[in-house]
Amino acid sequence: MTRFVFNTAATLDGYLADPDHSLGWLFAVEGGSSTDEPEHADAWQAFMARVGLAVYGSSTYEWVLRESDALAHPERWEETSGGKPVVVFSTRDLPIAPGADVSIVQGPVSEQLAAIQAKAGGGDVWIVGGGDLVGQFDDAGALDEIQVSIAPVTLGAGAPLLPRRIESHRMRLVDVERRGQFAHLTYAVSRGRT
């Protein structure tokens, strides 16, 4: 059964990206890469084994393209995406690395859900972010789990983790794990809307 999972890292003060939409702060933290330490790599591989498809917002996608230089080095996109198909929500035309399995879609999340589930092939849908996109999935009744790794850094401003109100009665803490410098929290989310 397809589950919709938001798995991300955030700062201690609740930001995904700095005011320039950069995730550079994450990689400055010891263990900031999912493959830096063996226990992180194992957890990451187990997560990715369940993923059938990843969904990005346009700002996150553009940052990943720039940082990986995947347009000039298409083989890097395979590493970045974990070999999974990717759907990007955007109102603009965006470049795609040669050979990458990337679809650019527009419109409300609710209108794309059936196609996303079909393309996930029964695997989980990893909602990469940003936070507003995750909120749109929740608004559409398609958010089952939130996993967040809290990093020991504060930014003071930037893109918030999840700029929506999700009440505590809809979330249940199911796991807390120390991953190096990060506190990894997993919450089951009961679907709020349909």
C-alpha positions as CSV (number, residue, x, y, z in Angstrom):
1,M,0.0,0.0,0.0
2,T,1.4,3.4,-1.0
3,R,2.2,5.7,1.9
4,F,3.0,9.4,1.7
5,V,6.1,10.2,3.8
6,F,7.8,13.5,4.5
7,N,11.4,12.7,5.4
8,T,13.7,15.7,5.9
9,A,16.2,17.4,8.1
10,A,15.5,20.7,9.9
11,T,17.3,23.1,12.1
12,L,16.6,23.3,15.8
13,D,14.6,26.4,15.2
14,G,12.4,24.7,12.6
15,Y,13.8,25.7,9.2
16,L,14.4,23.5,6.1
17,A,16.4,26.0,4.1
18,D,18.0,29.4,4.7
19,P,16.5,32.6,3.3
20,D,18.3,31.9,0.0
21,H,16.7,28.4,-0.3
22,S,20.0,26.8,0.4
23,L,20.5,23.5,2.3
24,G,24.2,24.2,2.7
25,W,23.7,24.5,6.5
26,L,22.8,20.8,6.6
27,F,26.1,19.5,5.0
28,A,28.1,21.7,7.5
29,V,26.8,19.6,10.4
30,E,28.8,16.5,11.3
31,G,26.9,13.6,9.8
32,G,24.8,15.9,7.6
33,S,25.0,13.5,4.7
34,S,22.8,10.4,4.9
35,T,25.8,8.3,4.0
36,D,28.4,9.8,6.4
37,E,28.2,7.2,9.1
38,P,27.3,3.4,8.8
39,E,24.2,3.6,10.9
40,H,22.9,6.6,8.9
41,A,23.7,4.7,5.6
42,D,21.8,1.6,6.8
43,A,18.7,3.6,7.9
44,W,18.8,5.6,4.6
45,Q,19.1,2.5,2.5
46,A,16.1,0.9,4.4
47,F,14.1,4.0,3.8
48,M,15.0,4.2,0.1
49,A,14.2,0.6,-0.4
50,R,10.5,1.4,0.5
51,V,10.3,4.4,-1.8
52,G,8.7,4.1,-5.2
53,L,8.8,7.7,-6.2
54,A,10.0,11.1,-4.9
55,V,8.2,14.4,-5.1
56,Y,9.9,17.8,-5.0
57,G,8.8,21.4,-5.0
58,S,10.5,23.6,-7.6
59,S,12.9,25.4,-5.2
60,T,14.2,22.2,-3.7
61,Y,14.5,20.6,-7.1
62,E,16.5,23.6,-8.5
63,W,18.8,23.6,-5.5
64,V,19.5,19.9,-5.9
65,L,20.2,20.3,-9.6
66,R,22.6,23.2,-8.9
67,E,24.4,21.4,-6.1
68,S,24.8,18.1,-7.9
69,D,25.6,19.8,-11.2
70,A,23.4,17.1,-12.8
71,L,22.8,19.0,-16.0
72,A,26.5,18.9,-16.8
73,H,27.0,15.5,-15.2
74,P,23.7,13.5,-15.7
75,E,25.1,10.4,-13.9
76,R,25.0,12.5,-10.7
77,W,21.2,12.7,-10.9
78,E,21.0,8.9,-10.6
79,E,22.9,9.1,-7.3
80,T,20.8,12.1,-6.1
81,S,17.5,10.5,-6.9
82,G,18.5,7.0,-5.7
83,G,17.4,5.7,-9.1
84,K,13.7,6.6,-8.2
85,P,11.3,8.4,-10.5
86,V,10.8,12.0,-9.5
87,V,7.8,14.3,-9.9
88,V,8.3,18.1,-9.5
89,F,5.5,20.5,-8.8
90,S,6.2,23.8,-10.5
91,T,4.4,26.6,-12.4
92,R,7.5,27.1,-14.5
93,D,9.4,25.1,-17.1
94,L,12.5,23.6,-15.5
95,P,15.5,21.8,-16.9
96,I,15.8,18.0,-16.6
97,A,19.1,16.2,-16.6
98,P,19.5,14.0,-19.7
99,G,18.1,10.5,-19.1
100,A,16.6,11.4,-15.8
101,D,13.1,10.1,-14.9
102,V,11.7,13.4,-13.9
103,S,8.1,14.7,-14.6
104,I,7.2,18.4,-14.2
105,V,3.6,18.8,-13.2
106,Q,1.3,21.7,-12.4
107,G,-1.9,22.2,-10.5
108,P,-3.3,21.1,-7.2
109,V,-1.8,18.0,-5.5
110,S,-5.2,16.5,-5.3
111,E,-5.4,16.4,-9.1
112,Q,-2.0,14.6,-9.4
113,L,-2.5,12.0,-6.6
114,A,-3.8,9.1,-8.8
115,A,-0.9,9.5,-11.2
116,I,1.7,9.8,-8.4
117,Q,0.4,6.6,-6.7
118,A,0.4,4.7,-10.0
119,K,3.9,5.8,-10.8
120,A,5.1,4.8,-7.3
121,G,4.1,1.2,-8.1
122,G,3.0,0.3,-4.6
123,G,6.1,1.9,-3.0
124,D,6.1,4.8,-0.6
125,V,5.9,8.3,-2.0
126,W,8.8,10.4,-0.5
127,I,7.7,14.0,-0.3
128,V,11.1,15.6,-0.3
129,G,9.8,19.1,0.2
130,G,9.5,22.0,0.6
131,G,7.3,22.4,3.6
132,D,4.5,24.1,1.7
133,L,4.3,21.2,-0.8
134,V,4.0,18.8,2.2
135,G,1.2,20.9,3.5
136,Q,-0.6,20.7,0.2
137,F,-0.3,16.9,0.4
138,D,-1.9,17.0,3.9
139,D,-4.6,19.4,2.6
140,A,-5.4,16.7,0.0
141,G,-5.6,14.0,2.7
142,A,-2.3,12.3,1.6
143,L,0.2,12.6,4.4
144,D,0.8,9.4,6.4
145,E,4.2,10.0,8.1
146,I,6.6,12.7,9.0
147,Q,10.2,11.9,9.7
148,V,12.5,14.8,10.7
149,S,16.1,14.8,11.7
150,I,16.7,17.8,13.9
151,A,20.1,19.3,13.4
152,P,22.2,21.3,16.0
153,V,22.0,24.5,14.1
154,T,19.7,27.6,14.1
155,L,19.2,29.9,11.2
156,G,16.8,32.5,12.6
157,A,14.9,32.8,9.3
158,G,14.3,30.8,6.2
159,A,11.8,28.2,4.8
160,P,9.8,26.7,7.7
161,L,9.6,23.0,8.3
162,L,5.9,22.8,7.6
163,P,3.9,26.0,7.3
164,R,0.6,24.4,8.1
165,R,-1.3,23.7,11.3
166,I,-1.6,19.9,12.0
167,E,-3.1,19.3,15.4
168,S,-1.5,17.0,17.9
169,H,-4.5,14.6,17.9
170,R,-3.5,13.7,14.3
171,M,0.1,12.9,15.1
172,R,1.5,10.0,17.1
173,L,5.2,9.7,17.9
174,V,6.3,6.2,16.9
175,D,10.1,6.4,17.0
176,V,12.9,8.6,18.4
177,E,16.5,7.8,17.4
178,R,19.9,9.4,17.9
179,R,21.8,9.6,14.6
180,G,25.1,11.2,15.4
181,Q,24.4,14.9,16.0
182,F,20.8,14.5,14.9
183,A,17.6,13.6,16.7
184,H,15.5,11.6,14.3
185,L,11.8,11.7,15.0
186,T,9.1,9.7,13.3
187,Y,5.4,10.6,13.6
188,A,2.4,8.7,12.2
189,V,-0.1,11.1,10.8
190,S,-3.8,10.4,10.6
191,R,-5.2,11.7,7.4
192,G,-7.1,14.9,8.0
193,R,-8.9,15.6,4.7
194,T,-10.0,13.8,1.6
